[in-house]
């Protein structure tokens, strides 16, 4: 009976772990010329592995540090703006004259937006991008359910 309970707990953990895989992208950077601090947070349903534009309306939060609204963020793992193809973020700012200003943040070759970790820019504007998993409520549910199953199985063995 206890072995069956342990198997059930393992199945529940596996199901809960595979149920979702949201990814949080947290960025903070400083403009090298004027010192404006720019930040955003974006929750994606999956890792970003291709060039992707995220409009400001899809960002969880965004601050340009200039009192101007965010226009969006480009994740550019292909690095189209440099001959070496450094992965980059472009932080886009909506200017008062209806143009879009762009700040470039370049990451070292080999950096990836498709893996958990912290990336730090290496030239030009300074910035840090942290890629982390979303804390899963299903994981907590699995732990509680597992404990209940084990307690129930133990109680049945005790009463038998």
MIVEX-274309 format. One record per residue: residue in one letter; z, y, x of N, C-alpha, C, CB in turn. Coordinates in Angstrom, 2 decimals. Atoms other than C-alpha are relative to their C-alpha. Glycine has a CB too. Layout:
N
{'A'; {Z; Y; X}; {Z; Y; X}; {Z; Y; X}; {Z; Y; X}}
...
//
This chain:
160
{'X'; {0.00; -1.20; 0.83}; {0.00; 0.00; 0.00}; {0.00; 1.26; 0.88}; {1.22; 0.00; -0.94}}
{'X'; {-0.08; -1.16; -0.88}; {0.89; 2.41; 2.80}; {-1.32; 0.22; 0.73}; {1.14; -0.17; 1.00}}
{'X'; {1.30; -0.13; -0.66}; {-2.39; 1.67; 4.59}; {-1.03; 0.61; -0.94}; {-0.48; -1.37; 0.50}}
{'X'; {0.92; -0.57; 0.99}; {-4.32; 2.48; 1.40}; {0.27; 1.49; -0.17}; {0.13; -0.72; -1.35}}
{'X'; {-0.36; -1.41; 0.13}; {-2.42; 5.76; 1.10}; {-0.49; 0.80; 1.20}; {1.53; 0.15; -0.15}}
{'X'; {0.47; -0.68; -1.21}; {-3.22; 6.66; 4.71}; {-1.52; 0.16; -0.05}; {0.42; -0.78; 1.27}}
{'X'; {1.47; -0.10; 0.13}; {-6.94; 5.88; 4.10}; {-0.40; 1.09; -0.99}; {-0.58; -1.35; -0.46}}
{'X'; {0.29; -1.03; 1.00}; {-6.89; 8.07; 0.99}; {0.20; 1.40; 0.59}; {0.89; -0.18; -1.24}}
{'X'; {-0.26; -1.30; -0.65}; {-5.37; 10.94; 2.99}; {-1.15; 0.35; 0.94}; {1.34; -0.03; 0.78}}
{'X'; {1.11; -0.26; -0.92}; {-8.11; 10.61; 5.64}; {-1.27; 0.38; -0.75}; {-0.25; -1.21; 0.88}}
{'X'; {1.18; -0.32; 0.81}; {-10.84; 10.64; 2.99}; {0.11; 1.41; -0.58}; {-0.18; -1.03; -1.14}}
{'X'; {-0.20; -1.34; 0.56}; {-9.35; 13.76; 1.36}; {-0.18; 1.06; 1.09}; {1.41; 0.13; -0.64}}
{'X'; {0.18; -0.95; -1.10}; {-9.15; 15.54; 4.75}; {-1.47; 0.16; 0.36}; {0.78; -0.45; 1.23}}
{'X'; {1.42; -0.07; -0.33}; {-12.77; 14.67; 5.52}; {-0.78; 0.76; -1.05}; {-0.57; -1.41; 0.16}}
{'X'; {0.71; -0.69; 1.09}; {-13.96; 15.87; 2.12}; {0.31; 1.49; 0.02}; {0.38; -0.59; -1.36}}
{'X'; {-0.38; -1.42; -0.03}; {-12.02; 19.13; 2.41}; {-0.63; 0.72; 1.20}; {1.52; 0.14; 0.05}}
{'X'; {0.57; -0.61; -1.20}; {-13.26; 19.80; 5.95}; {-1.49; 0.24; -0.16}; {0.25; -0.88; 1.23}}
{'X'; {1.45; -0.13; 0.16}; {-16.90; 19.31; 4.91}; {-0.38; 0.88; -1.19}; {-0.63; -1.36; -0.16}}
{'X'; {0.31; -0.71; 1.23}; {-16.61; 21.35; 1.72}; {-0.58; 1.39; 0.22}; {1.23; 0.11; -0.84}}
{'X'; {0.48; -1.35; -0.26}; {-17.29; 24.77; 3.29}; {-0.01; 0.30; 1.47}; {0.84; 1.03; -0.73}}
{'X'; {0.06; -0.35; -1.41}; {-18.22; 26.33; 6.58}; {-0.33; 1.48; 0.18}; {-1.03; -0.86; 0.73}}
{'X'; {0.25; -1.43; -0.16}; {-18.12; 30.11; 6.17}; {0.41; 0.48; 1.39}; {0.75; 0.79; -1.08}}
{'X'; {-0.21; -0.53; -1.35}; {-18.19; 32.16; 9.37}; {0.29; 1.50; -0.12}; {-1.24; -0.27; 0.92}}
{'X'; {-0.34; -1.43; -0.03}; {-16.56; 35.56; 10.02}; {-0.52; 0.59; 1.31}; {1.55; 0.22; -0.14}}
{'X'; {0.45; -0.78; -1.16}; {-18.26; 38.04; 12.37}; {0.77; 1.32; -0.01}; {-1.57; 0.24; -0.04}}
{'X'; {-0.77; -1.24; -0.16}; {-15.85; 40.79; 13.51}; {-0.51; 0.72; 1.23}; {1.54; -0.28; 0.12}}
{'X'; {0.54; -0.76; -1.13}; {-17.30; 43.54; 15.69}; {0.71; 1.33; 0.13}; {-1.52; 0.22; -0.17}}
{'X'; {-0.51; -1.33; -0.32}; {-15.86; 46.60; 17.38}; {-0.71; 0.45; 1.27}; {1.56; 0.01; 0.17}}
{'X'; {0.72; -0.50; -1.16}; {-17.88; 48.75; 19.76}; {0.16; 1.50; 0.15}; {-1.46; -0.35; -0.11}}
{'X'; {-0.12; -1.43; -0.29}; {-17.86; 52.16; 21.40}; {-1.31; 0.52; 0.55}; {1.15; 0.27; 1.01}}
{'X'; {1.21; -0.68; -0.44}; {-20.87; 54.43; 21.79}; {0.26; 0.59; 1.39}; {-0.43; 1.10; -1.01}}
{'X'; {-0.21; -0.43; -1.38}; {-21.24; 55.13; 25.54}; {-0.17; 1.52; 0.17}; {-0.96; -0.72; 0.92}}
{'X'; {0.29; -1.41; -0.15}; {-22.52; 58.69; 25.03}; {1.07; 0.90; -0.62}; {-1.34; 0.32; -0.60}}
{'X'; {-0.93; -0.89; 0.73}; {-20.14; 60.20; 22.43}; {1.38; -0.61; -0.22}; {-0.59; 0.37; -1.32}}
{'X'; {-1.30; 0.64; 0.17}; {-17.31; 57.66; 22.27}; {0.36; -0.38; -1.42}; {1.05; 0.88; 0.53}}
{'X'; {-0.28; 0.40; 1.38}; {-17.64; 56.88; 18.55}; {0.31; -1.50; -0.03}; {-1.21; 0.34; -0.93}}
{'X'; {-0.37; 1.41; 0.15}; {-15.93; 53.60; 17.64}; {-0.64; -0.51; -1.29}; {1.56; -0.19; -0.01}}
{'X'; {0.70; 0.58; 1.14}; {-18.05; 51.46; 15.34}; {0.51; -1.41; -0.23}; {-1.54; -0.01; 0.24}}
{'X'; {-0.56; 1.30; 0.33}; {-16.76; 48.40; 13.50}; {-0.65; -0.55; -1.25}; {1.52; 0.09; -0.18}}
{'X'; {0.38; 0.65; 1.26}; {-17.86; 45.89; 10.93}; {0.59; -1.39; -0.05}; {-1.53; -0.06; -0.16}}
{'X'; {-0.39; 1.39; 0.25}; {-16.80; 42.60; 9.43}; {-1.00; -0.56; -0.99}; {1.49; -0.12; -0.54}}
{'X'; {0.99; 0.66; 0.86}; {-19.27; 40.18; 7.88}; {0.37; -1.47; -0.13}; {-1.43; 0.16; 0.57}}
{'X'; {-0.22; 1.42; 0.26}; {-18.64; 36.81; 6.25}; {-1.32; -0.60; -0.42}; {1.10; -0.22; -1.09}}
{'X'; {1.28; 0.66; 0.24}; {-21.69; 34.58; 6.37}; {0.27; -1.44; -0.47}; {-0.88; 0.01; 1.29}}
{'X'; {-0.16; 1.38; 0.48}; {-22.19; 31.24; 4.64}; {-0.34; -1.02; 1.08}; {-0.88; -0.23; -1.23}}
{'X'; {0.36; 0.89; -1.11}; {-23.48; 29.80; 7.93}; {-0.14; 0.84; 1.27}; {-1.33; -0.77; -0.31}}
{'X'; {0.25; -0.72; -1.26}; {-23.98; 30.68; 11.59}; {-1.33; 0.73; -0.06}; {0.03; -0.98; 1.20}}
{'X'; {1.25; -0.76; -0.11}; {-26.64; 33.29; 12.34}; {-0.71; -0.47; 1.26}; {0.26; 1.55; 0.02}}
{'X'; {0.73; 0.53; -1.15}; {-29.23; 31.65; 14.57}; {-1.40; 0.60; 0.12}; {-0.10; -1.53; -0.11}}
{'X'; {1.31; -0.66; -0.04}; {-32.35; 33.71; 13.75}; {0.22; 1.50; -0.21}; {-0.97; -0.58; -1.09}}
{'X'; {-0.11; -1.45; 0.20}; {-33.00; 37.46; 13.72}; {0.27; 0.27; -1.48}; {-1.30; 0.73; 0.47}}
{'X'; {-0.46; -0.21; 1.37}; {-31.19; 38.70; 10.60}; {0.47; 1.43; -0.19}; {1.13; -0.98; -0.35}}
{'X'; {-0.51; -1.32; 0.38}; {-30.70; 42.10; 8.97}; {1.02; -0.19; -1.12}; {-1.16; 0.95; -0.45}}
{'X'; {-1.04; 0.04; 1.03}; {-27.48; 42.50; 6.98}; {0.21; 1.43; -0.49}; {1.35; -0.62; 0.57}}
{'X'; {-0.19; -1.36; 0.51}; {-27.44; 45.59; 4.73}; {1.49; 0.32; -0.15}; {-0.73; 0.17; -1.34}}
{'X'; {-1.40; -0.44; 0.10}; {-24.23; 47.62; 4.49}; {0.67; -0.56; -1.26}; {0.08; 1.52; 0.00}}
{'X'; {-0.57; 0.50; 1.25}; {-23.74; 46.42; 0.90}; {0.48; -1.45; 0.13}; {-1.02; 0.11; -1.13}}
{'X'; {-0.39; 1.40; -0.20}; {-23.38; 42.82; 2.19}; {1.13; -0.15; 1.01}; {-1.20; -0.82; 0.44}}
{'X'; {-1.08; 0.06; -0.98}; {-20.83; 43.68; 4.91}; {1.35; 0.07; -0.72}; {-0.13; 1.16; 1.02}}
{'X'; {-1.35; -0.06; 0.58}; {-17.14; 43.09; 4.13}; {0.61; 1.39; 0.23}; {0.91; -1.09; 0.61}}
{'X'; {-0.47; -1.34; -0.33}; {-16.31; 46.38; 5.87}; {-0.90; 0.55; 1.09}; {1.50; 0.00; 0.44}}
{'X'; {0.84; -0.65; -1.01}; {-18.09; 48.91; 8.06}; {0.47; 1.42; 0.22}; {-1.49; -0.02; -0.44}}
{'X'; {-0.36; -1.37; -0.34}; {-17.19; 52.11; 9.89}; {-0.86; 0.45; 1.17}; {1.51; 0.11; 0.35}}
{'X'; {0.86; -0.53; -1.06}; {-19.52; 54.26; 11.98}; {0.79; 0.83; 1.01}; {-1.11; 0.83; -0.60}}
{'X'; {-0.80; -0.85; -0.87}; {-16.73; 56.36; 13.50}; {-0.47; 1.44; 0.02}; {-0.01; -0.55; 1.39}}
{'X'; {0.57; -1.34; 0.02}; {-18.76; 59.46; 12.67}; {0.10; 0.66; -1.36}; {-1.44; -0.05; 0.43}}
{'X'; {-0.05; -0.53; 1.35}; {-17.99; 59.99; 9.00}; {-1.32; -0.16; -0.74}; {0.39; 1.46; 0.04}}
{'X'; {1.29; 0.27; 0.64}; {-21.53; 58.82; 8.19}; {0.00; -1.43; -0.52}; {-1.17; 0.23; 0.99}}
{'X'; {0.00; 1.36; 0.55}; {-22.29; 55.76; 6.06}; {-0.77; -0.99; 0.88}; {-0.59; 0.01; -1.39}}
{'X'; {0.73; 1.09; -0.67}; {-23.37; 52.44; 7.51}; {-1.28; -0.26; -0.77}; {0.88; -1.29; 0.09}}
{'X'; {1.25; 0.42; 0.62}; {-26.95; 51.42; 6.84}; {-0.12; -1.53; 0.05}; {-1.22; 0.67; 0.70}}
{'X'; {0.04; 1.45; -0.15}; {-26.64; 47.85; 8.14}; {0.13; -0.41; 1.44}; {-1.27; -0.55; -0.58}}
{'X'; {-0.13; 0.59; -1.33}; {-26.49; 45.54; 11.12}; {-1.12; -1.01; 0.18}; {1.41; -0.67; 0.18}}
{'X'; {0.98; 1.01; -0.36}; {-29.23; 43.56; 12.83}; {0.62; -0.94; 1.02}; {-1.30; 0.65; 0.56}}
{'X'; {-0.34; 1.02; -0.97}; {-28.27; 40.31; 14.52}; {-1.32; -0.45; 0.60}; {0.82; -1.21; -0.65}}
{'X'; {1.28; 0.32; -0.64}; {-31.05; 39.72; 17.05}; {0.21; -0.96; 1.17}; {-0.69; 1.29; 0.49}}
{'X'; {-0.17; 0.96; -1.09}; {-30.49; 36.50; 19.00}; {-1.23; -0.11; 0.90}; {0.33; -1.35; -0.55}}
{'X'; {1.23; 0.08; -0.79}; {-34.12; 36.71; 20.18}; {-0.08; 1.11; 1.05}; {-1.22; 0.05; -0.91}}
{'X'; {0.00; -1.09; -0.96}; {-33.37; 39.96; 22.06}; {-1.34; 0.68; 0.18}; {0.45; -0.50; 1.32}}
{'X'; {1.36; -0.53; -0.10}; {-36.69; 41.67; 21.26}; {-0.13; 1.31; 0.78}; {-0.53; 0.21; -1.35}}
{'X'; {0.10; -1.33; -0.61}; {-35.80; 45.02; 22.90}; {0.13; 0.02; 1.52}; {1.05; 0.88; -0.57}}
{'X'; {-0.10; 0.04; -1.46}; {-35.41; 43.85; 26.51}; {-0.95; -1.08; 0.53}; {1.46; -0.28; 0.45}}
{'X'; {0.90; 1.01; -0.57}; {-37.82; 41.98; 28.79}; {0.70; -1.35; 0.24}; {-0.58; 0.53; 1.33}}
{'X'; {-0.75; 1.23; -0.26}; {-35.05; 39.46; 29.56}; {0.45; -0.68; -1.29}; {1.20; 0.30; 0.88}}
{'X'; {-0.39; 0.51; 1.32}; {-34.39; 38.93; 25.81}; {1.51; -0.24; -0.13}; {-0.74; -1.28; -0.30}}
{'X'; {-1.45; 0.09; 0.19}; {-30.65; 39.63; 25.86}; {0.30; -0.01; -1.50}; {0.73; 1.18; 0.70}}
{'X'; {-0.40; -0.05; 1.41}; {-29.08; 38.76; 22.48}; {0.62; 1.36; -0.29}; {1.00; -1.16; -0.35}}
{'X'; {-0.48; -1.34; 0.29}; {-28.26; 42.01; 20.73}; {0.41; 0.17; -1.46}; {-1.05; 1.02; 0.36}}
{'X'; {-0.33; -0.51; 1.33}; {-26.67; 43.70; 17.75}; {-0.52; 1.42; -0.05}; {1.55; -0.07; -0.29}}
{'X'; {0.31; -1.41; 0.20}; {-28.11; 46.91; 16.40}; {0.81; 0.45; -1.20}; {-1.54; 0.25; -0.20}}
{'X'; {-0.88; -0.58; 1.01}; {-25.64; 48.96; 14.42}; {-0.73; 1.21; -0.56}; {1.41; 0.40; 0.60}}
{'X'; {0.83; -1.05; 0.58}; {-27.52; 51.20; 12.00}; {0.83; 0.94; -0.88}; {-1.14; -0.61; -0.82}}
{'X'; {-0.77; -1.05; 0.65}; {-26.17; 54.50; 10.68}; {-0.94; 0.86; -0.85}; {0.75; 0.87; 1.04}}
{'X'; {0.79; -0.84; 0.89}; {-27.50; 56.45; 7.70}; {0.29; 1.47; 0.32}; {0.31; -0.31; -1.51}}
{'X'; {-0.15; -1.41; -0.36}; {-28.06; 60.04; 8.90}; {-0.17; 0.90; -1.23}; {-1.01; 0.39; 1.08}}
{'X'; {0.10; -0.92; 1.14}; {-27.78; 63.08; 6.58}; {-1.46; 0.37; -0.37}; {0.77; 1.27; 0.30}}
{'X'; {1.39; -0.36; 0.27}; {-31.55; 63.74; 6.90}; {-0.84; -1.20; -0.45}; {-0.62; 0.63; 1.25}}
{'X'; {0.65; 1.23; 0.52}; {-32.35; 60.25; 5.46}; {-0.72; -0.82; 1.07}; {-0.98; 0.37; -1.08}}
{'X'; {0.51; 0.88; -1.05}; {-33.24; 58.75; 8.85}; {1.10; -1.00; 0.35}; {-0.44; 0.83; 1.27}}
{'X'; {-0.97; 1.02; -0.41}; {-31.53; 55.74; 10.37}; {0.19; 0.07; 1.50}; {-0.45; -1.42; -0.43}}
{'X'; {-0.34; 0.01; -1.43}; {-29.77; 56.02; 13.72}; {0.41; -1.41; 0.40}; {1.13; 1.02; 0.32}}
{'X'; {-0.29; 1.36; -0.45}; {-29.41; 52.87; 15.77}; {0.75; 0.01; 1.33}; {-1.29; -0.81; 0.14}}
{'X'; {-0.75; 0.22; -1.23}; {-26.83; 51.90; 18.38}; {-0.27; -1.44; 0.44}; {1.55; 0.26; -0.20}}
{'X'; {0.33; 1.32; -0.51}; {-27.72; 48.94; 20.61}; {1.19; -0.57; 0.79}; {-1.26; 0.06; 0.89}}
{'X'; {-1.04; 0.72; -0.73}; {-25.19; 46.39; 21.89}; {-0.61; -1.29; 0.53}; {1.26; -0.29; -0.91}}
{'X'; {0.64; 1.15; -0.64}; {-26.46; 43.81; 24.38}; {1.04; -0.98; 0.54}; {-0.93; 0.46; 1.15}}
{'X'; {-0.89; 1.06; -0.45}; {-24.77; 40.49; 25.15}; {-0.66; -0.80; 1.12}; {0.39; -0.93; -1.18}}
{'X'; {0.58; 0.75; -1.13}; {-25.22; 38.29; 28.25}; {-0.96; -1.10; -0.45}; {1.13; -0.61; 0.83}}
{'X'; {0.91; 1.11; 0.27}; {-28.05; 35.77; 28.39}; {0.82; -1.26; -0.22}; {-1.02; -0.19; 1.16}}
{'X'; {-0.73; 1.22; 0.32}; {-26.93; 32.48; 26.91}; {1.03; 0.18; -1.10}; {0.68; -0.53; 1.22}}
{'X'; {-0.93; -0.25; 1.10}; {-24.70; 34.18; 24.33}; {-0.64; -0.45; -1.31}; {0.39; 1.51; -0.08}}
{'X'; {0.52; 0.48; 1.27}; {-25.02; 32.86; 20.81}; {0.84; 0.52; -1.15}; {-0.05; -1.54; -0.03}}
{'X'; {-0.69; -0.37; 1.22}; {-24.16; 34.15; 17.36}; {0.27; -1.24; -0.85}; {-0.82; 1.04; -0.80}}
{'X'; {-0.09; 1.26; 0.75}; {-24.23; 30.49; 16.25}; {1.07; -0.93; 0.56}; {-1.34; -0.71; 0.00}}
{'X'; {-1.12; 0.80; -0.50}; {-20.98; 29.33; 17.91}; {1.27; 0.84; -0.09}; {-0.26; -0.48; 1.47}}
{'X'; {-1.28; -0.71; 0.04}; {-17.32; 30.23; 17.54}; {0.35; 0.49; 1.39}; {1.12; -0.90; -0.56}}
{'X'; {-0.44; -0.55; -1.28}; {-15.91; 32.45; 20.26}; {-0.05; 1.52; -0.02}; {-0.87; -0.53; 1.13}}
{'X'; {0.02; -1.45; -0.15}; {-15.76; 36.02; 21.54}; {-1.06; 0.37; 1.00}; {1.39; 0.55; 0.43}}
{'X'; {1.08; -0.50; -0.87}; {-18.78; 37.79; 23.00}; {0.30; 1.44; 0.37}; {-1.39; -0.12; -0.71}}
{'X'; {-0.22; -1.36; -0.46}; {-18.49; 40.95; 25.08}; {-1.29; 0.53; 0.59}; {1.15; 0.06; 1.05}}
{'X'; {1.22; -0.61; -0.53}; {-21.35; 43.33; 25.83}; {0.14; 0.18; 1.50}; {-0.31; 1.36; -0.69}}
{'X'; {-0.10; -0.10; -1.46}; {-22.24; 43.74; 29.47}; {-0.72; 1.20; 0.58}; {-0.54; -1.23; 0.62}}
{'X'; {0.50; -1.28; -0.50}; {-24.20; 46.99; 29.78}; {-0.27; 0.92; -1.18}; {-1.28; -0.19; 0.87}}
{'X'; {0.22; -0.98; 1.07}; {-24.76; 50.19; 27.82}; {1.27; 0.21; -0.81}; {-1.14; -0.44; -0.91}}
{'X'; {-1.15; -0.15; 0.89}; {-22.48; 50.55; 24.81}; {0.92; -1.21; 0.15}; {-0.45; 0.17; -1.47}}
{'X'; {-0.94; 1.12; -0.14}; {-19.32; 48.47; 25.08}; {0.40; -0.51; -1.39}; {1.25; 0.43; 0.81}}
{'X'; {-0.39; 0.57; 1.29}; {-18.37; 46.09; 22.29}; {0.41; -1.45; 0.12}; {-1.13; 0.13; -0.98}}
{'X'; {-0.47; 1.37; 0.08}; {-16.80; 42.81; 21.31}; {-0.30; -0.55; -1.38}; {1.51; -0.10; 0.31}}
{'X'; {0.29; 0.70; 1.25}; {-17.99; 40.37; 18.66}; {0.78; -1.32; 0.02}; {-1.54; -0.25; -0.18}}
{'X'; {-0.75; 1.24; 0.14}; {-15.63; 37.63; 17.52}; {-0.59; -0.80; -1.14}; {1.52; 0.27; -0.24}}
{'X'; {0.57; 0.91; 0.99}; {-17.15; 34.68; 15.66}; {1.05; -1.07; -0.26}; {-1.38; -0.63; 0.49}}
{'X'; {-1.08; 0.93; 0.31}; {-14.52; 32.62; 13.84}; {-0.20; -0.65; -1.37}; {1.36; 0.72; 0.05}}
{'X'; {0.12; 0.64; 1.31}; {-14.22; 30.17; 10.96}; {0.89; 0.70; -1.03}; {0.39; -1.50; 0.10}}
{'X'; {-0.82; -0.52; 1.08}; {-12.90; 31.31; 7.60}; {1.15; -0.97; -0.21}; {-0.83; 0.21; -1.32}}
{'X'; {-1.11; 0.91; 0.30}; {-9.40; 29.91; 7.02}; {-0.25; -0.67; -1.35}; {1.36; 0.76; 0.00}}
{'X'; {0.36; 0.77; 1.19}; {-9.89; 27.17; 4.45}; {1.19; -0.31; -0.88}; {-0.67; -1.28; 0.41}}
{'X'; {-1.05; 0.41; 0.93}; {-7.67; 26.92; 1.40}; {-0.08; -1.49; -0.31}; {-0.08; 0.81; -1.29}}
{'X'; {0.15; 1.42; 0.28}; {-9.11; 23.43; 0.91}; {0.73; -0.84; 1.04}; {-1.49; -0.38; -0.03}}
{'X'; {-0.73; 0.72; -1.05}; {-7.52; 22.37; 4.21}; {1.48; -0.09; -0.38}; {-0.17; 0.70; 1.38}}
{'X'; {-1.40; -0.01; 0.45}; {-4.07; 23.40; 2.92}; {0.18; -0.94; -1.17}; {0.45; 1.42; -0.38}}
{'X'; {-0.06; 0.89; 1.15}; {-4.77; 21.57; -0.32}; {0.00; -1.45; 0.47}; {-1.19; 0.25; -0.94}}
{'X'; {0.06; 1.36; -0.54}; {-5.64; 18.44; 1.66}; {1.31; -0.44; 0.62}; {-1.11; -0.11; 1.02}}
{'X'; {-1.29; 0.32; -0.61}; {-2.39; 18.60; 3.60}; {1.03; -0.30; -1.08}; {0.48; 1.15; 0.90}}
{'X'; {-0.97; 0.19; 1.07}; {-0.30; 18.98; 0.44}; {-0.29; -1.30; -0.75}; {-0.02; 1.19; -0.98}}
{'X'; {0.36; 1.22; 0.71}; {-2.21; 16.22; -1.35}; {0.35; -1.23; 0.83}; {-1.49; 0.01; -0.35}}
{'X'; {-0.32; 1.12; -0.88}; {-1.81; 13.91; 1.64}; {1.48; -0.30; 0.04}; {-0.50; 0.28; 1.39}}
{'X'; {-1.45; 0.20; -0.01}; {1.93; 14.45; 1.79}; {0.47; -0.60; -1.31}; {0.72; 1.33; 0.26}}
{'X'; {-0.38; 0.55; 1.31}; {2.24; 13.79; -1.95}; {-0.38; -1.47; -0.12}; {-0.65; 0.80; -1.12}}
{'X'; {0.44; 1.39; 0.06}; {0.23; 10.57; -1.67}; {0.92; -0.88; 0.84}; {-1.46; -0.15; 0.47}}
{'X'; {-0.89; 0.79; -0.85}; {2.37; 9.35; 1.23}; {1.39; -0.14; -0.61}; {0.10; 0.63; 1.38}}
{'X'; {-1.31; 0.07; 0.65}; {5.59; 10.21; -0.62}; {-0.03; -0.95; -1.19}; {0.46; 1.38; -0.45}}
{'X'; {0.14; 0.87; 1.16}; {4.35; 8.46; -3.76}; {-0.07; -1.46; 0.45}; {-1.25; 0.38; -0.82}}
{'X'; {0.13; 1.37; -0.50}; {3.37; 5.34; -1.78}; {1.33; -0.49; 0.55}; {-1.09; -0.08; 1.08}}
{'X'; {-1.30; 0.38; -0.57}; {6.69; 5.32; 0.03}; {1.01; -0.28; -1.11}; {0.53; 1.10; 0.93}}
{'X'; {-0.93; 0.18; 1.11}; {8.60; 5.69; -3.23}; {-0.29; -1.33; -0.70}; {-0.11; 1.16; -0.99}}
{'X'; {0.34; 1.26; 0.66}; {6.68; 2.77; -4.78}; {0.47; -1.18; 0.83}; {-1.51; -0.10; -0.23}}
{'X'; {-0.49; 1.07; -0.88}; {7.54; 0.63; -1.75}; {1.52; -0.10; -0.09}; {-0.43; 0.24; 1.46}}
{'X'; {-1.46; -0.06; 0.07}; {11.21; 1.72; -2.03}; {0.50; -0.66; -1.29}; {0.48; 1.45; 0.08}}
{'X'; {-0.41; 0.54; 1.30}; {11.40; 0.82; -5.73}; {-0.35; -1.48; -0.15}; {-0.64; 0.79; -1.12}}
{'X'; {0.43; 1.40; 0.17}; {9.65; -2.54; -5.32}; {0.94; -0.99; 0.59}; {-1.33; -0.20; 0.61}}
//
